[in-house]
Amino acid sequence: MQPKRRTSLLFMLVSVTVLFWFAQLTLFLVHYNVSELFDSILSSSIAAKLLNFNLFYPLFTYALIQILAYALLTTWIYVVATSLGNRYGLSHRHTYCFGLLVWAIAACAVLSLNSYYYPHSFFAIIHHQIILISSVTAFIFLSLLTTIYLLTPRRTYLAAGIFAIAALTAYLWNPTQQPIKPVTFANKPNVIIIGLDSLRPDAINATDTPAIYHFLESSHVFTNAYTPLARTYPAWITMLTGLHPKHSGARTNMVDPRHIIQLDNLAKN
């Protein structure tokens, strides 16, 4: 009888990562009815402009960054599993199982961090702080063990212990936000805010947007303004409240207003 062919750990890690990515993409497409959006766009007059470089390039860049990020994460998980497997004399089977365990820890860490930074997003499914702290700390701990093993094997335990304590302390430390003094609007002038979504500054010119162009000529223009988060709703809430998205609660688009911090400011109305 021929011996059973061993499945490569790297092949399995790549396979589960691809399935993980496709599962996220599928759930996103189904939840937000993206197919209906595509149908409406393709049947509209802007269908011929979809291949425009200015539109296609950001989407291509975002997809490429996602693929590279998952590729780097998968490669590092493989390095962690094989390095520590060699360090502690694990068999091929045990190294294989350990690699899948490291992948599961990394997946929990990614989902937990997403739930922490974007608590109202579609993929915010893990809200337990214990899972967040344990998964992130475990992955950092294993990564540190691997790095020290590859560089200085004899100092593994000492450096790993110090780093684990420091990482756990950092995650347990949660500074509270300083209280914000309420703003009074008595005897204040009326302010009209005109917002244009998805409009680049270089698209404003005398030919296409003459009214705005001439208005800006007699105005103070801030050319170095930066958004706290590149999403419409969180950016608007920041302008109306003066709070960072982490503090206002608006971290994604279409957030339920009940989750937004209600203070005495413009966003309250």
C-alpha positions, 0 to 999 in steps of 0.5 A: 500500500502506498503511504497517505499523501500529507496535505501541505500546511501552507496549502490548507492555510491558503484554502481556509483563508480564501474561503474566509475571504469569500464568505465575507464577500458573499455575506456582504453582497447578500446583506446589502443587495449589491446585485440589485445595485449593479443591475440599476447601474448597468441599466443607467446612463453611467454604465459606459463610464464604469471603466473610467480610471478614476473610478476603477483605480481606487477599487482595484487598489482596495482589492489588491491591498486586501489580497496582499494583507491576507497573503501576508497574514497567511504566510506569517501564520505558516512561519509561526507554526513551522518555526515553533513546531521545529523549536519544540519538536512537534511532529508533522501532524501536531504542527499541522493542527497547531497551524490551524489553531494559530489561524483560528486565533488570528481570525478571532483577533481580526473579527474582534478588532473589527467589532471593537473599532466598528461595533455597528458594522455588518461583520461586528459579531464578536463583542466580548472583550475577553475574546478580544484580549485573549486572541490578540494577546495570544497571536502577539505572544506567538508572533514574538516567540517566533521572532525571538526564536528566529533571531535569538533562540535562547532568550525566548521565554524571558522576552516573551514573558515581558512582552505578554505582560506589556501587551495584556496591560496595554489592552486592559488599560482603557482611558476614559474620555474627558467630559465635554462642556455643553455648548450654549447657542444663545446669541449665536449667528446662524450658520449654513453648512453646504455639503457635497459628497464625493466631490474632489477639490480638483473637480471644481472649476469655472466651467463645470461648477461656476457658482461654487468656483466663484464663491470660493474665490471670495472665501477662505479655503482650507486646502489641508483639511483631513477627514477623521474617517473616509466615510460620509456619515462618520465625517458629517457627525464629526463636523457636527459634534466635534467628536472623533468617530471612536467617541461619537459612535459613528464609525460606519455609514447608515448607523442607527441614530440611537447609537450616536452620542447625543450631546447639545450640538448640531447633530442632535437635531 
